Amino acid sequence: MSAVSDRLPAFPWDKLTPYKATAAAHPDGIVDLSVGTPVDPVPELIQKALVAAADSPGYPTVWGTPELRDAITGWAERRLGAREVTHRHVLPIVGSKELVAWLPTQLGLGPGDRVAYPRLAYPTYEVGARLARAGHEAYDDPTELDPEGLKLLWLNSPSNPTGKVLSQEELTRIVAWARSHGILLFSDECYLELGWEADPVSVLHPDVNGGSYDGIVAVHSLSKRSNLAGYRAAFLAGDPAVLGPLLEIRKHGGMMTSAPTQAAVIAALGDDDHVRVQRERYVSRRELLREALVTHGFRIEHSEAGLYLWATRGESCWDTVDHLAKRGILVAPGDFYGPAGAEFVRVALTATDERVAAAVQRL
């Protein structure tokens, strides 16, 4: 076991433990804005769908029910502008994090292969490469990478942690470059429905991919848009030549979404109203926190989409974490997402209205 675990970096969140204790000692309690975990209720129609499917004694299928695949293909066409999406173009997954962590292994990557991801990025992209014993590197512009040996290119728009959104023109250029070099492109679009100052575009849009899904796959999650982090509900959409072999591998591995969760996903993807309601909650919290942080002396960069404010006071991120912890507010240090984040903190919008108000008052 140590041979596998030794490939991995130290789990970063453990470093926050003392600061969490400091914040928790505040007389009015902690305001935890560190982890982007939903706090609002699961919409009632989704709960009802889950309960109605609770009597599911048999094994679910890895590919999901035809009704689930219909829901995914319909949503991709309605919401992303994708065209001619069939069941062969989609694959349910058990939350997006397991896919990110195990994708290089499932693709058969290893020593001599390279995985690339943004300079500021979700740490699990690197973890996935390390688990497969593949090389890994961060980029500012992926088209400046050496394509030799580069087998998997991750995009993340809107970005976690920065909230940066890649424009349609940028996505089109990157997709064309990856294709020209035979590089498989996976686009993590889990925050796509949470655009505030920008309208995020999917790589599945024909204006980006030219009407072809060759060599591209999009990753989508219901954790953020539907408060389903606890359900582990996500899916892939894109190139059938990639998804078909992944489906076979995942069948052998038993990587199946539970039957009640599949029913819940069908309900969630078929309803846009609950997404609108949740967006309105986040808009309100975002405006309050942004104004309070700026007034307190922070500068906000990017943050035009997603569930975070990317903020700096021009000092070490750990000094900022300490400064806020003493006020009962816990945030994530920017260096969790790469050395380029050393002077930033990630401030999540995922707290109740009451806790957000408490943070604003303290700031």
C-alpha positions as CSV (number, residue, x, y, z in Angstrom):
1,M,0.0,0.0,0.0
2,S,2.8,2.4,0.8
3,A,4.1,2.1,-2.8
4,V,0.8,3.7,-4.0
5,S,0.3,6.2,-1.2
6,D,4.0,7.4,-1.4
7,R,3.2,8.6,-4.9
8,L,0.8,11.2,-3.6
9,P,1.4,14.6,-2.0
10,A,0.3,15.2,1.6
11,F,-3.4,15.7,1.9
12,P,-3.5,19.5,1.9
13,W,-6.6,20.1,4.0
14,D,-5.0,18.6,7.1
15,K,-2.8,21.8,7.2
16,L,-6.0,23.9,7.9
17,T,-6.8,22.0,11.2
18,P,-5.2,24.6,13.6
19,Y,-6.8,27.5,11.7
20,K,-10.2,25.8,11.9
21,A,-9.8,25.5,15.6
22,T,-9.0,29.2,15.9
23,A,-12.0,30.1,13.8
24,A,-14.3,27.8,15.8
25,A,-13.3,29.6,19.0
26,H,-15.0,32.8,17.9
27,P,-17.8,33.7,20.3
28,D,-20.4,33.6,17.5
29,G,-19.0,30.4,16.0
30,I,-17.1,29.6,12.8
31,V,-18.0,30.8,9.3
32,D,-16.6,28.0,7.2
33,L,-15.9,29.3,3.7
34,S,-13.1,26.9,2.9
35,V,-14.6,23.8,1.3
36,G,-17.2,24.4,-1.5
37,T,-19.7,21.9,-0.2
38,P,-23.4,22.7,-0.7
39,V,-25.4,23.7,2.4
40,D,-28.8,24.3,1.0
41,P,-31.6,21.7,0.8
42,V,-31.8,19.1,-2.0
43,P,-34.8,20.2,-4.1
44,E,-38.0,18.4,-3.1
45,L,-38.7,17.0,-6.5
46,I,-35.2,15.3,-6.5
47,Q,-35.7,13.9,-3.0
48,K,-39.1,12.5,-4.0
49,A,-37.5,10.8,-7.0
50,L,-34.8,9.3,-4.8
51,V,-37.4,8.0,-2.3
52,A,-39.6,6.6,-5.1
53,A,-36.7,4.5,-6.3
54,A,-35.6,3.4,-2.9
55,D,-36.9,-0.2,-3.4
56,S,-34.1,-1.1,-5.8
57,P,-32.8,-4.5,-4.7
58,G,-31.0,-5.4,-7.9
59,Y,-27.7,-4.2,-9.2
60,P,-27.8,-1.0,-11.3
61,T,-26.0,-0.9,-14.6
62,V,-22.8,1.1,-15.1
63,W,-24.2,2.7,-18.2
64,G,-27.4,3.7,-16.4
65,T,-31.0,3.2,-17.4
66,P,-32.1,4.3,-20.9
67,E,-34.2,7.0,-19.1
68,L,-31.0,8.4,-17.4
69,R,-29.2,8.5,-20.7
70,D,-32.2,10.2,-22.3
71,A,-32.0,12.8,-19.5
72,I,-28.3,13.4,-20.0
73,T,-28.5,13.7,-23.8
74,G,-31.5,16.0,-23.6
75,W,-29.8,18.2,-21.1
76,A,-26.6,18.4,-23.1
77,E,-28.5,19.5,-26.2
78,R,-30.8,22.0,-24.3
79,R,-28.3,23.5,-22.0
80,L,-25.0,23.2,-23.7
81,G,-26.1,23.6,-27.3
82,A,-24.7,20.2,-28.2
83,R,-26.0,18.5,-31.3
84,E,-26.9,14.9,-32.2
85,V,-25.9,13.5,-28.8
86,T,-26.8,9.8,-28.6
87,H,-26.6,7.3,-25.8
88,R,-23.1,6.4,-27.1
89,H,-22.0,9.9,-26.3
90,V,-22.7,9.8,-22.6
91,L,-21.5,7.9,-19.5
92,P,-22.7,8.3,-15.9
93,I,-20.0,8.4,-13.2
94,V,-19.9,8.2,-9.4
95,G,-19.2,11.9,-8.8
96,S,-16.6,13.7,-10.8
97,K,-13.7,13.4,-8.4
98,E,-13.4,9.6,-8.8
99,L,-13.2,10.1,-12.5
100,V,-10.6,12.8,-12.3
101,A,-8.5,10.7,-9.9
102,W,-8.7,7.4,-11.9
103,L,-9.0,8.6,-15.5
104,P,-5.3,8.4,-16.4
105,T,-5.2,4.8,-15.0
106,Q,-8.3,3.8,-16.9
107,L,-6.8,5.3,-20.0
108,G,-3.8,3.1,-19.6
109,L,-1.3,6.0,-19.1
110,G,1.9,5.4,-17.2
111,P,5.6,6.2,-17.2
112,G,6.6,8.1,-20.3
113,D,3.1,9.6,-20.7
114,R,2.3,13.2,-19.6
115,V,-0.9,14.8,-18.2
116,A,-1.3,18.6,-18.2
117,Y,-3.6,20.8,-16.3
118,P,-4.0,24.6,-15.5
119,R,-1.3,26.4,-13.4
120,L,-3.9,27.0,-10.8
121,A,-6.0,23.9,-10.5
122,Y,-8.0,21.4,-8.5
123,P,-5.3,19.2,-7.0
124,T,-6.9,15.9,-8.1
125,Y,-5.7,16.4,-11.7
126,E,-2.1,15.9,-10.5
127,V,-3.2,13.1,-8.1
128,G,-4.7,11.2,-11.1
129,A,-1.4,11.4,-13.0
130,R,0.6,10.3,-9.9
131,L,-1.7,7.3,-9.3
132,A,-1.0,6.2,-12.9
133,R,2.8,6.9,-12.5
134,A,2.5,9.3,-15.5
135,G,4.3,12.6,-15.8
136,H,2.4,15.8,-15.0
137,E,2.8,19.5,-15.6
138,A,0.9,22.7,-15.2
139,Y,0.4,25.3,-18.0
140,D,-0.6,28.9,-18.5
141,D,-1.5,28.3,-22.2
142,P,-1.9,24.7,-23.2
143,T,-1.0,25.4,-26.8
144,E,2.6,26.3,-25.6
145,L,3.1,22.8,-24.2
146,D,5.4,20.3,-25.9
147,P,3.0,17.9,-27.4
148,E,5.5,15.0,-27.4
149,G,4.2,12.4,-25.0
150,L,1.3,14.5,-23.9
151,K,-1.6,12.1,-23.7
152,L,-4.2,13.9,-21.6
153,L,-5.0,17.6,-21.5
154,W,-7.3,18.9,-18.8
155,L,-9.3,22.1,-19.2
156,N,-11.3,23.6,-16.3
157,S,-13.7,26.4,-17.2
158,P,-15.1,27.9,-15.1
159,S,-12.0,27.4,-13.0
160,N,-11.7,26.0,-9.5
161,P,-10.3,28.0,-7.7
162,T,-10.1,31.2,-9.7
163,G,-13.5,31.4,-11.3
164,K,-11.8,32.2,-14.6
165,V,-13.8,31.4,-17.8
166,L,-12.3,30.5,-21.1
167,S,-13.9,32.3,-24.0
168,Q,-15.4,30.5,-27.0
169,E,-12.5,31.7,-29.1
170,E,-9.9,30.3,-26.6
171,L,-11.7,27.0,-26.4
172,T,-11.9,26.7,-30.2
173,R,-8.2,27.4,-30.5
174,I,-7.3,24.8,-27.8
175,V,-9.5,22.1,-29.2
176,A,-8.0,22.6,-32.7
177,W,-4.5,22.4,-31.3
178,A,-5.1,19.3,-29.2
179,R,-6.7,17.6,-32.2
180,S,-3.8,18.5,-34.5
181,H,-1.4,16.7,-32.1
182,G,-3.7,13.7,-31.3
183,I,-4.0,14.8,-27.6
184,L,-7.1,13.7,-25.7
185,L,-8.9,16.7,-24.2
186,F,-11.1,16.4,-21.1
187,S,-12.9,19.6,-20.1
188,D,-14.1,19.8,-16.5
189,E,-17.2,21.9,-16.7
190,C,-18.7,21.3,-13.3
191,Y,-19.4,25.0,-12.6
192,L,-20.7,25.8,-16.1
193,E,-24.2,26.7,-14.9
194,L,-22.9,29.2,-12.4
195,G,-21.7,32.1,-14.6
196,W,-22.0,35.5,-13.1
197,E,-20.0,38.0,-15.1
198,A,-19.5,35.6,-18.0
199,D,-21.5,33.0,-19.9
200,P,-19.4,29.9,-19.9
201,V,-19.3,27.8,-23.1
202,S,-18.9,24.0,-23.3
203,V,-16.4,22.2,-25.5
204,L,-19.5,20.3,-26.7
205,H,-20.9,23.4,-28.5
206,P,-20.6,23.1,-32.3
207,D,-19.0,26.6,-32.5
208,V,-16.2,25.2,-30.4
209,N,-15.7,21.7,-31.8
210,G,-16.9,22.2,-35.4
211,G,-19.7,19.8,-35.0
212,S,-17.4,16.8,-34.1
213,Y,-16.8,15.2,-30.7
214,D,-13.6,13.5,-31.8
215,G,-11.0,13.6,-29.1
216,I,-13.0,15.7,-26.6
217,V,-15.0,14.8,-23.5
218,A,-16.8,17.1,-21.1
219,V,-17.2,16.3,-17.4
220,H,-20.4,17.5,-15.6
221,S,-21.6,17.2,-12.0
222,L,-24.9,17.8,-10.2
223,S,-23.1,18.6,-6.9
224,K,-23.1,22.3,-7.4
225,R,-26.1,23.1,-9.7
226,S,-28.5,20.8,-7.8
227,N,-26.9,20.5,-4.3
228,L,-26.3,16.7,-4.9
229,A,-22.7,16.5,-3.6
230,G,-24.0,13.8,-1.1
231,Y,-25.5,11.8,-4.0
232,R,-22.3,11.4,-6.0
233,A,-23.9,12.2,-9.3
234,A,-22.1,13.2,-12.4
235,F,-21.6,12.2,-16.1
236,L,-19.3,12.4,-19.1
237,A,-20.4,13.5,-22.6
238,G,-18.3,13.4,-25.7
239,D,-16.4,11.1,-28.0
240,P,-17.9,7.6,-28.1
241,A,-14.5,6.2,-29.1
242,V,-13.3,7.3,-25.6
243,L,-16.4,6.6,-23.6
244,G,-17.0,3.1,-25.0
245,P,-13.7,1.6,-23.7
246,L,-14.2,3.5,-20.4
247,L,-17.6,2.0,-20.0
248,E,-16.2,-1.5,-20.5
249,I,-13.4,-0.8,-17.9
250,R,-15.9,0.6,-15.4
251,K,-18.2,-2.4,-15.9
252,H,-15.3,-4.7,-14.8
253,G,-14.6,-2.4,-11.9
254,G,-18.2,-2.2,-10.7
255,M,-18.2,1.6,-10.9
256,M,-21.9,2.1,-10.9
257,T,-24.2,4.9,-9.8
258,S,-26.9,3.6,-7.4
259,A,-30.3,3.1,-8.9
260,P,-32.0,5.7,-6.6
261,T,-29.3,8.2,-7.5
262,Q,-30.0,7.6,-11.2
263,A,-33.6,8.3,-10.6
264,A,-32.7,11.5,-8.8
265,V,-30.5,12.6,-11.7
266,I,-33.3,12.2,-14.1
267,A,-35.5,14.5,-12.1
268,A,-32.7,17.0,-11.6
269,L,-31.7,17.3,-15.3
270,G,-35.4,17.6,-16.3
271,D,-36.0,20.7,-14.1
272,D,-34.4,24.1,-14.6
273,D,-36.4,26.0,-11.9
274,H,-34.4,24.7,-8.9
275,V,-31.2,25.7,-10.7
276,R,-32.5,29.2,-11.1
277,V,-33.5,29.3,-7.4
278,Q,-30.1,28.1,-6.3
279,R,-28.3,30.6,-8.6
280,E,-30.2,33.4,-7.0
281,R,-29.0,32.3,-3.5
282,Y,-25.4,32.3,-4.7
283,V,-25.8,35.7,-6.4
284,S,-26.9,37.3,-3.2
285,R,-24.1,35.7,-1.1
286,R,-21.5,36.5,-3.7
287,E,-22.5,40.2,-3.8
288,L,-22.4,40.5,0.0
289,L,-19.1,38.7,0.4
290,R,-17.4,40.5,-2.5
291,E,-18.3,43.9,-1.2
292,A,-17.2,43.1,2.3
293,L,-13.9,41.6,1.2
294,V,-13.1,44.6,-1.0
295,T,-14.0,47.0,1.8
296,H,-11.7,45.0,4.1
297,G,-8.7,45.6,1.7
298,F,-8.9,42.6,-0.6
299,R,-8.5,42.5,-4.3
300,I,-10.7,40.1,-6.2
301,E,-9.3,38.5,-9.4
302,H,-11.3,36.6,-12.1
303,S,-14.2,35.1,-10.1
304,E,-16.6,35.7,-12.9
305,A,-18.2,32.3,-12.5
306,G,-18.3,29.4,-10.0
307,L,-18.7,29.2,-6.3
308,Y,-15.6,31.1,-5.1
309,L,-14.0,34.5,-4.8
310,W,-10.3,34.5,-5.6
311,A,-9.0,37.1,-3.2
312,T,-5.6,38.6,-2.1
313,R,-4.2,41.1,0.3
314,G,-0.8,41.0,-1.3
315,E,0.7,38.8,1.4
316,S,1.3,35.1,2.1
317,C,-1.9,33.1,1.8
318,W,-1.3,31.6,5.2
319,D,-1.0,35.1,6.8
320,T,-4.4,35.8,5.2
321,V,-5.8,32.5,6.5
322,D,-4.6,33.3,10.0
323,H,-6.0,36.9,9.7
324,L,-9.4,35.7,8.9
325,A,-9.4,32.7,11.3
326,K,-8.9,35.2,14.1
327,R,-12.2,36.7,13.0
328,G,-13.9,33.3,13.0
329,I,-13.8,32.9,9.2
330,L,-12.1,29.9,7.6
331,V,-10.9,30.1,3.9
332,A,-8.7,27.9,1.7
333,P,-5.1,29.0,1.1
334,G,-4.3,29.5,-2.5
335,D,-1.2,27.4,-2.5
336,F,-3.5,24.3,-2.2
337,Y,-4.1,24.9,-6.0
338,G,-0.5,25.4,-7.0
339,P,2.5,27.7,-6.2
340,A,1.0,30.5,-8.3
341,G,-1.7,30.9,-5.6
342,A,0.7,31.7,-2.8
343,E,-0.7,35.1,-2.2
344,F,-4.4,34.3,-2.7
345,V,-7.2,32.6,-0.7
346,R,-10.3,30.9,-2.1
347,V,-13.5,32.1,-0.4
348,A,-16.5,29.8,-1.0
349,L,-20.0,31.1,-1.4
350,T,-21.3,27.8,0.2
351,A,-22.5,29.0,3.6
352,T,-26.0,29.8,4.8
353,D,-27.4,33.3,4.5
354,E,-27.0,33.6,8.3
355,R,-23.4,32.6,8.2
356,V,-22.6,34.8,5.3
357,A,-24.2,37.7,7.1
358,A,-22.0,36.9,10.1
359,A,-18.8,37.0,7.9
360,V,-19.8,40.3,6.4
361,Q,-20.4,41.8,9.8
362,R,-17.0,40.6,11.0
363,L,-15.2,41.9,8.0
